């Protein structure tokens, strides 16, 4: 009995260790390039209705002190914004994303590089499910990235949704 318990214990820890290694390898891969980081960013917040989001993956992309800043039209026609930490973003969006489903994907990207600093204009589409034919929403993420010599980090994500008063400019629409 003691031998069986030991074998089961080793198997349990072995599975957990293997899972952690795969997860750590993926997190390292996520920050090796801008393409990988952008793919991980959209994937980490996306999922079908009822599916949990990969917030650990999301947090791994964020520079300590990073900010997320959604903008919108407020009352009386005034433009609004909200500055959030990654933790506040997760707290404010997690329930909604899980209850309603959100699959966000990149439609087009324009990058501006200057050494270790990169500015990305990423046009996105939002669907409730990956299977939906058309997005219910589109917009542009203005994303600032930093390379510390070892990996890429998200410094800020500043975004606006498309609207009748704020259409996406042709140059950011892409081929899709």
BALOBA-1460 file (C-alpha; in Angstrom, 3 decimals):
// residues 176
<rec num="1" residu="x" x="0.000" y="0.000" z="0.000"/>
<rec num="2" residu="x" x="2.828" y="2.370" z="0.907"/>
<rec num="3" residu="x" x="4.543" y="1.598" z="-2.409"/>
<rec num="4" residu="x" x="1.325" y="2.317" z="-4.340"/>
<rec num="5" residu="x" x="0.883" y="5.624" z="-2.491"/>
<rec num="6" residu="x" x="4.482" y="6.616" z="-3.339"/>
<rec num="7" residu="x" x="3.983" y="5.775" z="-7.021"/>
<rec num="8" residu="x" x="0.742" y="7.776" z="-7.158"/>
<rec num="9" residu="x" x="2.406" y="10.715" z="-5.420"/>
<rec num="10" residu="x" x="5.335" y="10.691" z="-7.864"/>
<rec num="11" residu="x" x="2.938" y="10.440" z="-10.813"/>
<rec num="12" residu="x" x="0.854" y="13.350" z="-9.520"/>
<rec num="13" residu="x" x="3.867" y="15.618" z="-9.010"/>
<rec num="14" residu="x" x="5.334" y="14.498" z="-12.340"/>
<rec num="15" residu="x" x="2.181" y="15.534" z="-14.192"/>
<rec num="16" residu="x" x="2.082" y="18.882" z="-12.393"/>
<rec num="17" residu="x" x="5.778" y="19.481" z="-13.120"/>
<rec num="18" residu="x" x="5.357" y="18.601" z="-16.807"/>
<rec num="19" residu="x" x="2.353" y="20.916" z="-17.064"/>
<rec num="20" residu="x" x="4.281" y="23.746" z="-15.405"/>
<rec num="21" residu="x" x="7.204" y="23.226" z="-17.794"/>
<rec num="22" residu="x" x="4.971" y="23.363" z="-20.855"/>
<rec num="23" residu="x" x="3.275" y="26.463" z="-19.504"/>
<rec num="24" residu="x" x="6.605" y="28.132" z="-18.703"/>
<rec num="25" residu="x" x="7.958" y="27.253" z="-22.162"/>
<rec num="26" residu="x" x="4.876" y="28.828" z="-23.737"/>
<rec num="27" residu="x" x="5.226" y="31.962" z="-21.618"/>
<rec num="28" residu="x" x="8.871" y="32.281" z="-22.671"/>
<rec num="29" residu="x" x="7.925" y="31.813" z="-26.328"/>
<rec num="30" residu="x" x="5.172" y="34.431" z="-25.979"/>
<rec num="31" residu="x" x="7.715" y="37.184" z="-25.297"/>
<rec num="32" residu="x" x="10.459" y="36.204" z="-27.768"/>
<rec num="33" residu="x" x="9.027" y="38.240" z="-30.642"/>
<rec num="34" residu="x" x="6.429" y="40.898" z="-31.344"/>
<rec num="35" residu="x" x="4.396" y="38.426" z="-33.415"/>
<rec num="36" residu="x" x="4.319" y="35.923" z="-30.550"/>
<rec num="37" residu="x" x="3.448" y="38.612" z="-28.012"/>
<rec num="38" residu="x" x="0.565" y="39.943" z="-30.107"/>
<rec num="39" residu="x" x="-0.796" y="36.442" z="-30.664"/>
<rec num="40" residu="x" x="-0.570" y="35.720" z="-26.923"/>
<rec num="41" residu="x" x="-2.219" y="39.028" z="-26.039"/>
<rec num="42" residu="x" x="-5.314" y="38.352" z="-28.135"/>
<rec num="43" residu="x" x="-5.413" y="34.645" z="-27.173"/>
<rec num="44" residu="x" x="-5.177" y="35.328" z="-23.435"/>
<rec num="45" residu="x" x="-8.359" y="37.424" z="-23.311"/>
<rec num="46" residu="x" x="-10.314" y="35.321" z="-25.815"/>
<rec num="47" residu="x" x="-12.558" y="32.365" z="-25.144"/>
<rec num="48" residu="x" x="-15.987" y="30.943" z="-25.667"/>
<rec num="49" residu="x" x="-18.858" y="31.655" z="-23.291"/>
<rec num="50" residu="x" x="-18.200" y="29.885" z="-19.993"/>
<rec num="51" residu="x" x="-14.473" y="29.396" z="-20.632"/>
<rec num="52" residu="x" x="-11.993" y="30.912" z="-18.176"/>
<rec num="53" residu="x" x="-9.411" y="33.300" z="-19.583"/>
<rec num="54" residu="x" x="-5.673" y="32.703" z="-19.328"/>
<rec num="55" residu="x" x="-4.922" y="35.619" z="-17.025"/>
<rec num="56" residu="x" x="-1.527" y="34.211" z="-15.993"/>
<rec num="57" residu="x" x="-0.487" y="34.323" z="-19.634"/>
<rec num="58" residu="x" x="-1.861" y="37.872" z="-19.903"/>
<rec num="59" residu="x" x="0.018" y="39.038" z="-16.782"/>
<rec num="60" residu="x" x="3.255" y="37.542" z="-18.132"/>
<rec num="61" residu="x" x="3.122" y="39.950" z="-21.088"/>
<rec num="62" residu="x" x="2.796" y="43.059" z="-18.939"/>
<rec num="63" residu="x" x="5.688" y="45.223" z="-17.767"/>
<rec num="64" residu="x" x="5.459" y="46.025" z="-14.053"/>
<rec num="65" residu="x" x="3.609" y="49.345" z="-13.933"/>
<rec num="66" residu="x" x="1.918" y="48.791" z="-17.304"/>
<rec num="67" residu="x" x="-1.449" y="50.403" z="-18.020"/>
<rec num="68" residu="x" x="-4.567" y="49.636" z="-20.045"/>
<rec num="69" residu="x" x="-6.576" y="52.654" z="-21.174"/>
<rec num="70" residu="x" x="-9.949" y="52.242" z="-22.890"/>
<rec num="71" residu="x" x="-11.549" y="55.343" z="-24.365"/>
<rec num="72" residu="x" x="-15.129" y="56.084" z="-25.286"/>
<rec num="73" residu="x" x="-17.846" y="58.627" z="-25.728"/>
<rec num="74" residu="x" x="-19.430" y="59.709" z="-22.494"/>
<rec num="75" residu="x" x="-22.433" y="61.735" z="-21.501"/>
<rec num="76" residu="x" x="-22.901" y="65.151" z="-23.107"/>
<rec num="77" residu="x" x="-20.665" y="64.108" z="-26.008"/>
<rec num="78" residu="x" x="-17.481" y="64.310" z="-23.960"/>
<rec num="79" residu="x" x="-14.714" y="61.823" z="-24.651"/>
<rec num="80" residu="x" x="-13.776" y="59.611" z="-21.715"/>
<rec num="81" residu="x" x="-10.945" y="57.327" z="-20.684"/>
<rec num="82" residu="x" x="-10.136" y="55.003" z="-17.816"/>
<rec num="83" residu="x" x="-6.607" y="54.089" z="-16.691"/>
<rec num="84" residu="x" x="-6.277" y="50.565" z="-15.290"/>
<rec num="85" residu="x" x="-3.558" y="48.256" z="-14.092"/>
<rec num="86" residu="x" x="-3.616" y="44.736" z="-15.551"/>
<rec num="87" residu="x" x="-5.170" y="43.551" z="-12.271"/>
<rec num="88" residu="x" x="-7.930" y="46.156" z="-12.487"/>
<rec num="89" residu="x" x="-8.573" y="45.241" z="-16.134"/>
<rec num="90" residu="x" x="-8.956" y="41.583" z="-15.162"/>
<rec num="91" residu="x" x="-11.249" y="42.490" z="-12.262"/>
<rec num="92" residu="x" x="-13.396" y="44.741" z="-14.486"/>
<rec num="93" residu="x" x="-13.716" y="42.393" z="-17.480"/>
<rec num="94" residu="x" x="-13.380" y="38.757" z="-16.399"/>
<rec num="95" residu="x" x="-17.033" y="38.100" z="-15.498"/>
<rec num="96" residu="x" x="-18.305" y="39.815" z="-18.639"/>
<rec num="97" residu="x" x="-15.905" y="37.931" z="-20.930"/>
<rec num="98" residu="x" x="-16.794" y="34.557" z="-19.394"/>
<rec num="99" residu="x" x="-20.560" y="35.197" z="-19.268"/>
<rec num="100" residu="x" x="-20.833" y="36.564" z="-22.815"/>
<rec num="101" residu="x" x="-17.914" y="35.026" z="-24.678"/>
<rec num="102" residu="x" x="-15.277" y="37.120" z="-26.384"/>
<rec num="103" residu="x" x="-13.018" y="36.164" z="-29.233"/>
<rec num="104" residu="x" x="-10.801" y="39.109" z="-30.138"/>
<rec num="105" residu="x" x="-8.483" y="38.854" z="-33.122"/>
<rec num="106" residu="x" x="-6.117" y="41.045" z="-35.090"/>
<rec num="107" residu="x" x="-7.314" y="42.358" z="-38.454"/>
<rec num="108" residu="x" x="-4.348" y="44.555" z="-39.327"/>
<rec num="109" residu="x" x="-1.094" y="45.719" z="-37.773"/>
<rec num="110" residu="x" x="1.230" y="48.640" z="-38.359"/>
<rec num="111" residu="x" x="4.502" y="48.816" z="-36.404"/>
<rec num="112" residu="x" x="6.867" y="51.715" z="-35.796"/>
<rec num="113" residu="x" x="10.289" y="50.730" z="-34.425"/>
<rec num="114" residu="x" x="12.931" y="52.791" z="-32.711"/>
<rec num="115" residu="x" x="15.515" y="50.576" z="-31.040"/>
<rec num="116" residu="x" x="14.031" y="48.879" z="-28.007"/>
<rec num="117" residu="x" x="10.774" y="50.852" z="-28.297"/>
<rec num="118" residu="x" x="7.968" y="49.784" z="-30.635"/>
<rec num="119" residu="x" x="4.550" y="51.319" z="-31.238"/>
<rec num="120" residu="x" x="1.924" y="48.960" z="-32.659"/>
<rec num="121" residu="x" x="-1.379" y="50.070" z="-34.178"/>
<rec num="122" residu="x" x="-3.406" y="46.856" z="-34.074"/>
<rec num="123" residu="x" x="-6.863" y="46.856" z="-35.619"/>
<rec num="124" residu="x" x="-9.041" y="44.250" z="-33.925"/>
<rec num="125" residu="x" x="-12.354" y="42.544" z="-34.383"/>
<rec num="126" residu="x" x="-14.463" y="41.189" z="-31.516"/>
<rec num="127" residu="x" x="-16.832" y="38.239" z="-31.783"/>
<rec num="128" residu="x" x="-18.821" y="36.444" z="-29.084"/>
<rec num="129" residu="x" x="-17.578" y="33.127" z="-30.470"/>
<rec num="130" residu="x" x="-14.774" y="32.177" z="-32.807"/>
<rec num="131" residu="x" x="-17.468" y="30.584" z="-34.994"/>
<rec num="132" residu="x" x="-19.392" y="33.859" z="-35.528"/>
<rec num="133" residu="x" x="-19.298" y="35.042" z="-39.127"/>
<rec num="134" residu="x" x="-18.914" y="38.753" z="-38.388"/>
<rec num="135" residu="x" x="-17.524" y="40.788" z="-35.501"/>
<rec num="136" residu="x" x="-19.952" y="42.703" z="-33.293"/>
<rec num="137" residu="x" x="-17.264" y="45.309" z="-32.693"/>
<rec num="138" residu="x" x="-14.021" y="46.614" z="-34.186"/>
<rec num="139" residu="x" x="-11.452" y="49.094" z="-33.018"/>
<rec num="140" residu="x" x="-7.795" y="49.961" z="-32.776"/>
<rec num="141" residu="x" x="-5.360" y="49.103" z="-29.998"/>
<rec num="142" residu="x" x="-2.437" y="51.508" z="-29.700"/>
<rec num="143" residu="x" x="0.150" y="49.310" z="-28.001"/>
<rec num="144" residu="x" x="3.558" y="50.376" z="-26.757"/>
<rec num="145" residu="x" x="6.153" y="47.630" z="-26.381"/>
<rec num="146" residu="x" x="9.578" y="47.576" z="-24.761"/>
<rec num="147" residu="x" x="12.453" y="45.139" z="-25.235"/>
<rec num="148" residu="x" x="14.757" y="44.898" z="-22.221"/>
<rec num="149" residu="x" x="17.347" y="42.882" z="-24.149"/>
<rec num="150" residu="x" x="15.874" y="39.576" z="-23.017"/>
<rec num="151" residu="x" x="12.186" y="39.785" z="-23.919"/>
<rec num="152" residu="x" x="9.310" y="41.969" z="-25.092"/>
<rec num="153" residu="x" x="6.935" y="43.668" z="-22.640"/>
<rec num="154" residu="x" x="3.606" y="45.481" z="-23.039"/>
<rec num="155" residu="x" x="3.963" y="48.980" z="-21.565"/>
<rec num="156" residu="x" x="0.515" y="50.355" z="-22.455"/>
<rec num="157" residu="x" x="-2.573" y="49.375" z="-24.391"/>
<rec num="158" residu="x" x="-4.681" y="52.406" z="-25.305"/>
<rec num="159" residu="x" x="-7.765" y="51.730" z="-27.422"/>
<rec num="160" residu="x" x="-10.919" y="53.013" z="-29.031"/>
<rec num="161" residu="x" x="-13.872" y="51.161" z="-30.522"/>
<rec num="162" residu="x" x="-15.109" y="51.969" z="-33.988"/>
<rec num="163" residu="x" x="-18.348" y="53.963" z="-34.179"/>
<rec num="164" residu="x" x="-20.253" y="56.060" z="-36.699"/>
<rec num="165" residu="x" x="-18.412" y="59.110" z="-35.366"/>
<rec num="166" residu="x" x="-15.096" y="57.266" z="-35.176"/>
<rec num="167" residu="x" x="-14.683" y="55.011" z="-38.235"/>
<rec num="168" residu="x" x="-11.481" y="53.037" z="-38.709"/>
<rec num="169" residu="x" x="-9.265" y="54.850" z="-41.244"/>
<rec num="170" residu="x" x="-8.638" y="52.982" z="-44.510"/>
<rec num="171" residu="x" x="-4.917" y="52.520" z="-43.801"/>
<rec num="172" residu="x" x="-5.737" y="50.485" z="-40.667"/>
<rec num="173" residu="x" x="-8.461" y="48.282" z="-42.186"/>
<rec num="174" residu="x" x="-6.104" y="45.735" z="-43.732"/>
<rec num="175" residu="x" x="-7.069" y="43.177" z="-46.346"/>
<rec num="176" residu="x" x="-9.723" y="41.325" z="-44.303"/>
